Amino acid sequence: MAVTRPANSEALIQNDELMRYRSLGRTGLRVSALSFGCMRLSEDMGLNEQVISTAIDNGVNYFESTRGYCGGQCQQRVAPGLVGKTRGVIVSGKAGINPDTTAFSFRKEIELQLEILGLTHFKFFQVGWFGWNRASHLLKRGGVLDALRQAQDDGLVQYIGFTGHDKPENFTKLIETGVFDTLTVPYNMINRAYEPTIARAGELGVGVVAMCPVAGGVLACESDTLKEALQMDLPTTEMALRFVLSNPNVSTACSGMSTMEQLAQNVKTVNAFDPDEAAGFEELCEGLDRLRETFGDRICTACRYCQPCPKGVDIPRHLELYRNWQVFGLEDAARERLKGMPAEKSLKNCDACGLCEEKCPNDLEIRAAFEELKRLG
């Protein structure tokens, strides 16, 4: 594609009456505290256009997209809502990498995503599904970093980020390379594994996008246990956003929205939340820590040493549901997700052989936990 140098220095939009804004690391940009994850957009193109356009009108200035979401139609579903409103808005692109990815192929992917979205440039482009074991694919001569640096020189990409689900210590090593301006990690009340990485990002000036603030919908179910722990008499989804945004090193909470009602509620929650007047981050963490302490050491750390199960059971996923129920009081969410578990990974296949317990480094009583889960289901 022909290179047209865009005005990358343009200020981002702000609507201070409806939205709050935060610094995005060392970039100098002020990003909306609520950002829009586009992976849950529906097949209703008219609704998608309305939701995206209204989000911008409400001051949301960061949209996370990639070509692969929504059955390969994510960016096609995003584009109509951006028409006439792209100035001052971040729409990030994202692409995964593998040993065969070259600078040429990655540049073509950047150009393709720009074309689909109708953009002249990406303020952010993310290396997706990334981890320490793929760093060599990024750094090799003629590899992805060369493509990103050239795209920056050509004005097609302004800043570089990454996202994935690697171990927190590996993500910390990646941001310490100095290559990245942002990272996107799952973070919420029931998954705080990346808190040390987020704190280190704050020290380094790396912007943090917190994805899954309501844990993929798990925190849409009410929990009196969480309300008591956090001393908040609020809907659980509202507590979830408040918790994420109480962390001073989080730049924005990226929520996957697909309806006008979800958008309106999230905008209202973020606008009403003033971290200077609410309970402090440390106080909220202490409340959640006390919950975990009641469960002692009987919590799965997702090391996956128990896998593979000879019967195909997704052991870590079931132990996560057990934790959500027993520690956080999310009984309805656990029951709902048990019903939705694929048959080949279901607990119904478990024959209580005990092999998982032999391999578990935490000596968890997995069979006993599974018997309780079966009664819940």
TIROPA-734265 format. One record per residue: x, y, z negated of N, C-alpha, C in turn. Coordinates in steps of 0.1 Angstrom, whole numbers, padded with zeros to 4 digits, always signed. Example, Ala and Ser with C-alpha at 12.3 -4.5 7.8 and 13.67 -1.06 7.14 Angstrom:
+0132-0057-0078+0123-0045-0078+0132-0033-0078/+0128-0022-0071+0137-0011-0071+0129+0000-0079/
//
This chain:
+0008-0012+0000+0000+0000+0000+0009+0012+0000/+0003+0023+0005+0011+0036+0006+0012+0041-0009/+0024+0046-0012+0026+0051-0025+0022+0066-0026/+0013+0069-0035+0009+0083-0037+0011+0086-0052/+0020+0095-0054+0024+0098-0068+0012+0105-0075/+0006+0099-0085-0005+0105-0092-0001+0115-0103/-0011+0122-0108-0008+0132-0118-0009+0124-0132/+0002+0116-0135+0002+0108-0146+0002+0116-0159/+0004+0128-0159+0005+0136-0171-0008+0142-0175/-0019+0139-0168-0032+0144-0172-0036+0140-0186/-0043+0149-0193-0047+0146-0206-0059+0136-0206/-0060+0127-0216-0071+0118-0217-0084+0126-0221/-0095+0121-0217-0108+0127-0222-0110+0126-0237/-0117+0135-0243-0120+0134-0257-0135+0140-0258/-0142+0133-0267-0156+0138-0271-0156+0137-0286/-0151+0148-0292-0149+0148-0306-0162+0148-0314/-0173+0150-0308-0186+0149-0315-0191+0135-0317/-0187+0126-0308-0191+0112-0308-0181+0102-0311/-0168+0106-0309-0157+0096-0310-0145+0101-0318/-0138+0092-0324-0126+0095-0331-0114+0091-0322/-0102+0097-0324-0091+0094-0316-0078+0092-0324/-0069+0084-0319-0057+0081-0326-0045+0081-0316/-0033+0083-0322-0021+0082-0314-0019+0068-0309/-0015+0067-0296-0012+0054-0291+0004+0052-0291/+0009+0049-0302+0023+0047-0304+0031+0060-0300/+0042+0058-0293+0051+0069-0289+0047+0075-0276/+0036+0071-0270+0033+0075-0257+0029+0090-0256/+0024+0095-0267+0019+0109-0268+0004+0109-0264/-0002+0098-0260-0016+0098-0257-0025+0096-0269/-0037+0102-0268-0047+0101-0279-0058+0092-0273/-0059+0080-0279-0068+0070-0274-0080+0069-0283/-0091+0066-0278-0103+0064-0286-0102+0053-0295/-0107+0055-0308-0105+0044-0318-0113+0032-0314/-0123+0033-0306-0131+0022-0300-0127+0021-0285/-0121+0010-0281-0119+0008-0267-0127-0004-0262/-0128-0005-0249-0138-0014-0242-0131-0026-0236/-0133-0037-0242-0128-0050-0236-0138-0054-0225/-0134-0056-0213-0143-0058-0202-0145-0073-0198/-0141-0082-0207-0142-0096-0203-0156-0102-0205/-0165-0094-0212-0178-0099-0215-0189-0092-0206/-0185-0085-0196-0195-0079-0188-0204-0089-0181/-0216-0086-0178-0226-0095-0173-0226-0096-0158/-0235-0104-0153-0237-0104-0138-0246-0093-0133/-0252-0086-0142-0261-0075-0139-0253-0063-0136/-0250-0060-0123-0241-0050-0119-0246-0036-0123/-0260-0034-0122-0265-0021-0126-0263-0019-0141/-0265-0029-0149-0262-0027-0163-0248-0024-0166/-0239-0032-0160-0224-0029-0161-0221-0015-0158/-0226-0010-0147-0223+0004-0143-0228+0014-0154/-0240+0011-0159-0245+0020-0169-0237+0020-0182/-0233+0008-0186-0226+0006-0199-0212+0013-0198/-0205+0011-0187-0192+0016-0185-0192+0032-0184/-0202+0037-0176-0203+0051-0175-0207+0058-0188/-0216+0052-0195-0221+0057-0208-0210+0057-0218/-0202+0047-0218-0190+0046-0227-0181+0058-0225/-0178+0061-0213-0170+0073-0210-0176+0086-0214/-0189+0087-0212-0196+0099-0217-0196+0100-0232/-0195+0089-0239-0194+0089-0253-0180+0090-0259/-0171+0092-0250-0157+0095-0254-0147+0083-0254/-0152+0071-0250-0143+0060-0249-0134+0062-0237/-0121+0062-0240-0111+0065-0229-0101+0054-0226/-0104+0042-0231-0095+0030-0228-0104+0018-0225/-0102+0012-0213-0108+0000-0209-0098-0010-0205/-0099-0022-0211-0090-0033-0208-0096-0042-0198/-0089-0044-0187-0095-0053-0176-0083-0062-0171/-0088-0072-0164-0079-0080-0156-0087-0087-0145/-0080-0092-0135-0087-0098-0123-0093-0111-0127/-0088-0118-0137-0092-0132-0139-0105-0134-0148/-0109-0123-0155-0120-0125-0164-0133-0126-0156/-0144-0130-0162-0157-0131-0156-0157-0139-0143/-0150-0150-0143-0150-0158-0131-0143-0152-0120/-0133-0143-0123-0126-0136-0112-0133-0123-0107/-0144-0119-0114-0151-0107-0110-0151-0096-0120/-0142-0097-0129-0142-0086-0140-0140-0072-0134/-0130-0070-0126-0127-0057-0121-0138-0052-0111/-0144-0061-0104-0155-0057-0095-0167-0052-0103/-0168-0058-0115-0179-0054-0124-0176-0040-0131/-0164-0037-0133-0159-0025-0139-0160-0013-0130/-0156-0015-0118-0154-0004-0108-0165+0005-0106/-0178+0001-0104-0189+0010-0102-0191+0020-0113/-0188+0017-0125-0190+0026-0136-0179+0036-0138/-0168+0034-0130-0157+0043-0131-0158+0054-0120/-0167+0052-0110-0167+0062-0099-0170+0076-0104/-0160+0085-0100-0161+0099-0103-0157+0102-0118/-0153+0091-0125-0149+0094-0139-0136+0088-0143/-0127+0086-0133-0114+0079-0137-0104+0089-0142/-0106+0102-0140-0096+0112-0145-0097+0112-0160/-0085+0110-0166-0084+0111-0181-0089+0099-0188/-0090+0088-0180-0094+0075-0186-0083+0064-0184/-0080+0057-0194-0071+0045-0192-0079+0033-0188/-0075+0027-0177-0081+0014-0173-0068+0005-0172/-0066-0004-0181-0054-0012-0180-0056-0024-0171/-0046-0027-0164-0046-0040-0156-0038-0050-0164/-0039-0063-0159-0032-0073-0166-0030-0085-0157/-0018-0091-0158-0015-0103-0150-0006-0112-0157/-0008-0125-0157+0001-0135-0163+0013-0137-0154/+0023-0144-0160+0035-0147-0152+0039-0162-0155/+0047-0167-0146+0052-0181-0147+0066-0181-0140/+0073-0193-0140+0086-0193-0135+0087-0189-0120/+0076-0190-0113+0077-0187-0099+0073-0172-0095/+0069-0165-0106+0065-0151-0103+0077-0142-0100/+0076-0135-0089+0087-0127-0084+0083-0112-0085/+0093-0103-0083+0090-0089-0083+0080-0086-0072/+0082-0092-0060+0073-0090-0049+0059-0094-0052/+0057-0106-0057+0044-0111-0060+0037-0103-0071/+0044-0099-0081+0038-0091-0092+0034-0077-0087/+0043-0071-0078+0039-0058-0073+0026-0059-0064/+0025-0070-0057+0013-0072-0049+0001-0073-0058/+0002-0080-0069-0009-0081-0079-0013-0067-0085/-0003-0059-0088-0006-0046-0093-0014-0038-0082/-0010-0038-0070-0016-0031-0059-0030-0036-0057/-0032-0049-0057-0046-0055-0055-0055-0051-0066/-0051-0051-0079-0060-0047-0090-0063-0032-0089/-0054-0024-0085-0056-0009-0082-0067-0008-0072/-0066-0015-0061-0075-0014-0050-0089-0018-0054/-0091-0029-0062-0104-0034-0066-0110-0023-0075/-0102-0018-0084-0108-0008-0094-0110+0006-0088/-0104+0009-0077-0105+0022-0070-0096+0032-0077/-0085+0028-0083-0076+0037-0090-0063+0040-0082/-0057+0052-0085-0045+0055-0078-0033+0050-0086/-0035+0047-0099-0024+0043-0108-0030+0037-0121/-0022+0029-0127-0025+0024-0141-0017+0032-0151/-0024+0037-0160-0016+0043-0172-0010+0032-0180/-0016+0020-0180-0010+0009-0186-0012-0003-0177/-0001-0011-0177-0003-0025-0171+0003-0034-0180/-0004-0045-0183+0000-0055-0193+0005-0068-0187/+0015-0074-0193+0019-0087-0190+0010-0096-0199/+0002-0104-0192-0009-0111-0200-0005-0125-0204/-0012-0130-0214-0009-0144-0219+0006-0146-0221/+0012-0136-0227+0027-0136-0228+0031-0142-0241/+0044-0146-0241+0050-0151-0253+0065-0152-0252/+0072-0155-0263+0086-0155-0263+0092-0165-0253/+0085-0176-0251+0090-0186-0242+0089-0182-0227/+0082-0171-0224+0082-0166-0210+0090-0153-0208/+0098-0150-0218+0106-0138-0217+0116-0138-0205/+0121-0150-0203+0131-0152-0192+0124-0149-0178/+0111-0152-0177+0105-0150-0164+0103-0134-0162/+0102-0127-0173+0100-0113-0173+0114-0106-0169/+0124-0111-0175+0137-0104-0175+0146-0108-0164/+0143-0119-0157+0153-0124-0147+0154-0114-0135/+0165-0114-0129+0168-0105-0117+0158-0108-0107/+0151-0098-0101+0141-0100-0091+0128-0105-0097/+0126-0103-0110+0114-0108-0117+0104-0097-0120/+0096-0099-0130+0085-0091-0133+0089-0077-0138/+0099-0076-0147+0103-0063-0152+0108-0054-0141/+0115-0060-0131+0120-0052-0120+0108-0046-0112/+0097-0054-0111+0085-0049-0104+0078-0038-0112/+0078-0040-0125+0071-0029-0133+0080-0016-0133/+0093-0018-0134+0101-0006-0134+0100+0002-0121/+0100-0006-0110+0098+0001-0097+0084+0007-0095/+0074+0000-0101+0060+0006-0101+0060+0019-0109/+0068+0019-0120+0068+0032-0128+0075+0043-0120/+0086+0039-0113+0093+0049-0105+0084+0055-0093/+0076+0046-0088+0067+0050-0077+0054+0056-0082/+0052+0057-0095+0040+0064-0100+0027+0055-0101/+0029+0042-0099+0017+0033-0099+0014+0028-0113/+0024+0028-0122+0023+0023-0135+0030+0033-0144/+0024+0038-0155+0030+0047-0164+0036+0040-0176/+0029+0032-0183+0034+0025-0194+0032+0010-0193/+0040+0002-0201+0040-0012-0200+0036-0018-0214/+0027-0028-0213+0023-0035-0226+0023-0050-0223/+0019-0057-0234+0017-0072-0233+0007-0076-0242/+0001-0088-0240-0009-0094-0248-0008-0109-0248/-0012-0115-0258-0011-0130-0259-0015-0135-0273/-0011-0148-0275-0014-0154-0288-0002-0162-0293/+0010-0157-0291+0022-0164-0296+0023-0162-0311/+0033-0168-0317+0035-0166-0332+0038-0152-0335/+0034-0147-0346+0037-0133-0350+0051-0129-0350/+0060-0139-0355+0074-0136-0355+0080-0134-0341/+0074-0142-0331+0079-0140-0317+0074-0127-0311/+0062-0123-0314+0058-0110-0310+0066-0098-0316/+0070-0100-0328+0079-0090-0334+0092-0089-0327/+0097-0100-0323+0110-0100-0315+0108-0093-0301/+0096-0095-0295+0093-0089-0282+0093-0074-0283/+0086-0069-0293+0085-0054-0294+0098-0048-0298/+0106-0056-0305+0120-0051-0309+0129-0050-0297/+0126-0056-0285+0134-0054-0274+0134-0040-0268/+0123-0032-0272+0122-0019-0266+0116-0018-0253/+0113-0029-0247+0107-0029-0233+0093-0024-0233/+0085-0027-0244+0071-0024-0243+0066-0012-0251/+0056-0005-0245+0050+0006-0252+0038+0003-0260/+0032-0009-0257+0020-0013-0264+0020-0028-0266/+0012-0033-0275+0009-0047-0276-0005-0049-0280/-0012-0060-0275-0026-0063-0278-0026-0076-0284/-0032-0077-0297-0032-0089-0304-0045-0091-0311/-0050-0103-0313-0062-0106-0321-0060-0102-0335/-0070-0094-0341-0068-0089-0355-0082-0086-0360/-0085-0092-0371-0098-0090-0378-0098-0094-0392/-0109-0093-0399-0110-0097-0413-0106-0111-0416/-0109-0120-0407-0106-0134-0410-0094-0140-0402/-0087-0131-0395-0075-0135-0388-0065-0123-0389/-0057-0124-0400-0048-0113-0403-0033-0117-0400/-0031-0127-0392-0018-0133-0390-0008-0123-0385/-0013-0113-0377-0004-0104-0370-0002-0091-0378/-0006-0091-0390-0004-0079-0398+0011-0075-0399/+0020-0084-0402+0034-0080-0402+0039-0074-0389/+0035-0080-0378+0038-0075-0364+0033-0061-0362/+0020-0059-0366+0014-0046-0365+0021-0036-0373/+0026-0039-0385+0033-0030-0393+0047-0026-0387/+0053-0036-0381+0066-0034-0374+0064-0025-0362/+0053-0027-0355+0049-0019-0343+0048-0004-0348/+0042-0002-0359+0041+0012-0364+0054+0018-0367/+0064+0010-0372+0077+0015-0374+0084+0019-0361/+0082+0011-0351+0089+0013-0338+0082+0022-0329/+0070+0027-0332+0062+0036-0323+0056+0028-0312/+0053+0015-0313+0046+0008-0303+0031+0008-0306/+0023+0012-0296+0009+0013-0298+0003-0001-0300/-0008-0002-0308-0014-0015-0311-0028-0015-0307/-0032-0024-0298-0046-0026-0294-0051-0038-0302/-0060-0037-0311-0066-0048-0318-0077-0054-0311/-0075-0066-0305-0086-0073-0298-0093-0082-0308/-0105-0086-0304-0113-0095-0312-0116-0090-0326/-0120-0077-0327-0122-0071-0341-0134-0078-0348/-0143-0084-0341-0154-0091-0347-0153-0106-0345/-0140-0111-0342-0136-0125-0341-0145-0132-0331/-0146-0126-0319-0153-0133-0308-0168-0135-0312/-0174-0127-0320-0188-0128-0324-0190-0135-0337/-0180-0141-0343-0182-0148-0355-0186-0139-0366/-0181-0126-0366-0185-0117-0376-0197-0109-0373/-0205-0114-0363-0218-0109-0361-0228-0115-0370/-0224-0126-0377-0232-0133-0387-0229-0127-0400/-0240-0125-0408-0239-0118-0421-0232-0127-0431/-0224-0120-0440-0217-0127-0451-0218-0119-0463/-0225-0124-0473-0226-0117-0486-0212-0118-0493/-0205-0129-0490-0192-0131-0496-0182-0120-0492/-0182-0116-0479-0174-0106-0474-0178-0092-0480/-0191-0090-0480-0196-0077-0485-0192-0075-0500/-0192-0086-0508-0188-0084-0522-0173-0082-0523/-0165-0089-0515-0151-0088-0515-0146-0074-0511/-0153-0068-0501-0149-0055-0496-0157-0043-0503/-0166-0047-0511-0174-0037-0518-0181-0028-0508/-0187-0034-0497-0194-0027-0487-0208-0033-0485/-0218-0025-0486-0232-0030-0483-0235-0025-0469/-0229-0032-0459-0230-0028-0445-0232-0041-0437/-0237-0040-0425-0237-0051-0416-0223-0056-0414/-0221-0069-0413-0208-0075-0412-0200-0070-0400/-0207-0067-0389-0200-0062-0377-0194-0048-0380/-0202-0040-0387-0197-0027-0391-0185-0028-0400/-0186-0037-0410-0174-0039-0419-0162-0043-0411/-0164-0051-0401-0153-0057-0393-0146-0045-0386/-0153-0036-0379-0147-0025-0373-0140-0016-0383/-0146-0013-0394-0140-0005-0404-0127-0011-0410/-0127-0024-0412-0115-0030-0417-0103-0028-0407/-0106-0031-0394-0095-0030-0384-0090-0016-0383/-0099-0006-0383-0095+0008-0382-0090+0014-0395/-0091+0007-0406-0085+0011-0418-0070+0009-0418/-0065+0000-0409-0051-0002-0408-0045+0010-0401/-0036+0017-0407-0031+0030-0401-0022+0027-0388/-0018+0015-0387-0009+0012-0375-0017+0006-0363/-0030+0005-0364-0038+0001-0353-0042+0014-0345/-0040+0014-0332-0043+0025-0324-0058+0025-0320/-0063+0013-0317-0077+0012-0312-0082-0002-0314/-0095-0003-0317-0102-0016-0318-0109-0019-0305/-0105-0029-0298-0110-0033-0285-0121-0043-0286/-0133-0038-0284-0145-0047-0285-0151-0051-0272/-0153-0063-0270-0160-0068-0258-0175-0065-0258/-0180-0056-0250-0194-0051-0250-0200-0054-0237/-0213-0057-0237-0220-0060-0225-0234-0054-0224/-0238-0048-0235-0251-0042-0236-0251-0027-0241/-0261-0020-0238-0262-0006-0243-0263-0006-0258/-0270-0016-0264-0272-0016-0278-0258-0019-0285/-0250-0028-0280-0237-0030-0286-0228-0018-0285/-0229-0011-0274-0221+0001-0272-0225+0012-0282/-0238+0014-0283-0244+0025-0292-0240+0022-0306/-0241+0009-0311-0238+0006-0325-0224+0008-0328/-0215+0004-0318-0201+0005-0321-0196+0020-0321/-0202+0028-0312-0198+0042-0312-0203+0048-0325/-0215+0045-0329-0220+0051-0342-0211+0047-0354/-0207+0034-0354-0199+0029-0365-0185+0036-0365/-0179+0038-0354-0166+0044-0353-0167+0059-0357/-0177+0065-0352-0179+0080-0354-0181+0082-0369/-0188+0073-0376-0191+0075-0390-0180+0072-0399/-0170+0065-0394-0159+0060-0403-0148+0070-0404/-0146+0076-0415-0135+0084-0418-0125+0077-0427/-0114+0072-0422-0105+0064-0430-0099+0072-0442/-0099+0086-0441-0094+0094-0453-0104+0094-0464/-0117+0091-0461-0127+0091-0472-0132+0078-0476/-0128+0067-0469-0133+0054-0472-0122+0046-0480/-0126+0034-0484-0117+0026-0491-0104+0024-0483/-0092+0024-0490-0080+0023-0483-0077+0009-0478/-0068+0008-0469-0064-0004-0462-0059-0014-0473/-0051-0010-0482-0045-0019-0492-0056-0025-0501/-0065-0016-0504-0076-0021-0513-0085-0031-0506/-0088-0030-0493-0095-0039-0485-0088-0053-0484/-0075-0052-0482-0066-0064-0481-0066-0071-0494/-0066-0064-0505-0066-0071-0518-0079-0079-0520/-0090-0073-0515-0103-0080-0516-0103-0093-0508/-0098-0092-0496-0097-0104-0488-0087-0114-0493/-0076-0109-0499-0066-0118-0504-0072-0126-0516/-0081-0120-0524-0087-0127-0535-0096-0138-0530/-0103-0135-0519-0111-0146-0513-0102-0158-0510/-0091-0156-0503-0083-0167-0499-0077-0174-0511/-0074-0167-0522-0068-0173-0533-0078-0183-0540/-0091-0181-0538-0101-0190-0544-0100-0203-0537/-0095-0204-0525-0093-0216-0517-0080-0222-0519/-0071-0215-0526-0058-0221-0529-0050-0223-0516/-0042-0234-0516-0034-0237-0505-0041-0246-0495/-0054-0247-0496-0061-0257-0487-0066-0250-0474/-0057-0242-0468-0061-0235-0456-0052-0239-0445/-0058-0242-0434-0050-0246-0422-0043-0234-0416/-0030-0236-0413-0022-0226-0408-0021-0226-0392/-0029-0235-0386-0029-0236-0371-0016-0240-0365/-0008-0248-0373+0005-0252-0367+0003-0262-0356/-0008-0269-0356-0012-0279-0346-0004-0292-0346/+0003-0294-0357+0011-0307-0359+0001-0319-0359/-0011-0316-0362-0021-0327-0363-0026-0332-0349/-0023-0324-0339-0027-0327-0325-0016-0335-0318/-0019-0343-0309-0033-0346-0304-0040-0356-0313/-0053-0355-0314-0061-0365-0320-0064-0377-0311/-0062-0389-0315-0064-0400-0306-0079-0401-0301/-0088-0394-0308-0102-0394-0304-0106-0381-0297/-0096-0372-0295-0099-0360-0288-0104-0349-0296/-0106-0350-0309-0112-0340-0317-0103-0328-0318/-0108-0316-0316-0101-0304-0318-0100-0301-0333/-0090-0306-0339-0088-0306-0354-0086-0291-0359/-0077-0284-0353-0075-0270-0358-0087-0261-0357/-0095-0263-0346-0107-0255-0344-0117-0258-0355/-0119-0271-0358-0128-0275-0368-0124-0270-0382/-0111-0271-0385-0106-0266-0398-0108-0251-0399/-0107-0244-0387-0110-0229-0387-0124-0226-0391/-0133-0234-0386-0147-0233-0389-0150-0236-0404/-0143-0246-0409-0144-0249-0423-0139-0238-0432/-0128-0232-0428-0123-0220-0436-0133-0209-0435/-0138-0206-0423-0147-0194-0422-0159-0196-0431/-0164-0209-0432-0175-0212-0440-0172-0211-0455/-0161-0218-0459-0158-0219-0473-0152-0207-0479/-0143-0200-0472-0136-0188-0477-0144-0175-0475/-0150-0174-0463-0156-0161-0460-0171-0161-0460/-0177-0172-0463-0192-0173-0464-0199-0172-0451/-0192-0175-0440-0198-0174-0426-0204-0188-0422/-0214-0192-0430-0220-0205-0428-0228-0206-0415/-0236-0195-0412-0244-0196-0400-0235-0196-0387/-0224-0188-0388-0215-0188-0376-0208-0202-0375/-0204-0208-0386-0198-0221-0385-0208-0232-0379/-0220-0231-0384-0230-0241-0379-0233-0239-0364/-0234-0226-0360-0236-0223-0346-0225-0228-0337/-0213-0226-0341-0202-0230-0333-0199-0245-0333/-0203-0252-0344-0203-0267-0344-0212-0272-0333/-0224-0266-0332-0233-0271-0322-0228-0268-0308/-0220-0258-0306-0215-0254-0293-0202-0261-0289/-0197-0269-0298-0184-0276-0295-0185-0286-0283/-0176-0285-0274-0177-0295-0263-0177-0309-0268/-0185-0318-0262-0187-0332-0267-0174-0339-0268/-0165-0337-0259-0152-0345-0259-0143-0340-0271/-0146-0328-0276-0138-0323-0288-0145-0323-0301/-0157-0329-0301-0166-0328-0312-0162-0336-0324/-0166-0332-0335-0163-0339-0348-0170-0353-0348/-0180-0355-0340-0187-0367-0339-0178-0379-0334/-0167-0375-0328-0158-0386-0323-0148-0390-0334/-0148-0383-0345-0138-0387-0356-0142-0400-0362/-0132-0409-0363-0134-0422-0370-0127-0422-0383/-0122-0411-0388-0116-0410-0401-0103-0419-0402/-0095-0419-0392-0084-0428-0392-0073-0423-0401/-0073-0409-0404-0063-0404-0413-0050-0400-0407/-0048-0402-0394-0035-0399-0388-0032-0384-0389/-0042-0375-0388-0040-0361-0389-0034-0357-0403/-0039-0364-0413-0035-0361-0427-0020-0365-0428/-0016-0376-0422-0002-0380-0423+0007-0370-0416/+0002-0363-0406+0011-0353-0399+0010-0339-0404/+0000-0336-0413-0002-0323-0417+0009-0319-0427/+0016-0308-0424+0027-0304-0434+0021-0297-0446/+0008-0293-0446+0002-0287-0458-0005-0296-0466/-0005-0309-0463-0012-0320-0471-0026-0317-0473/-0033-0312-0462-0047-0309-0463-0055-0322-0463/-0066-0322-0471-0076-0333-0471-0086-0331-0460/-0081-0334-0448-0088-0331-0436-0101-0340-0435/-0100-0352-0438-0112-0361-0437-0123-0356-0447/-0119-0352-0458-0130-0347-0468-0136-0334-0462/-0128-0325-0456-0133-0313-0451-0143-0316-0439/-0139-0326-0431-0147-0330-0420-0161-0336-0424/-0161-0343-0435-0173-0349-0440-0183-0338-0444/-0177-0327-0450-0185-0316-0454-0191-0309-0442/-0182-0307-0432-0187-0301-0419-0198-0309-0412/-0197-0322-0413-0207-0330-0407-0221-0327-0413/-0221-0325-0426-0233-0323-0433-0239-0309-0429/-0229-0299-0427-0233-0286-0423-0240-0286-0409/-0234-0294-0400-0240-0295-0387-0253-0303-0386/
//
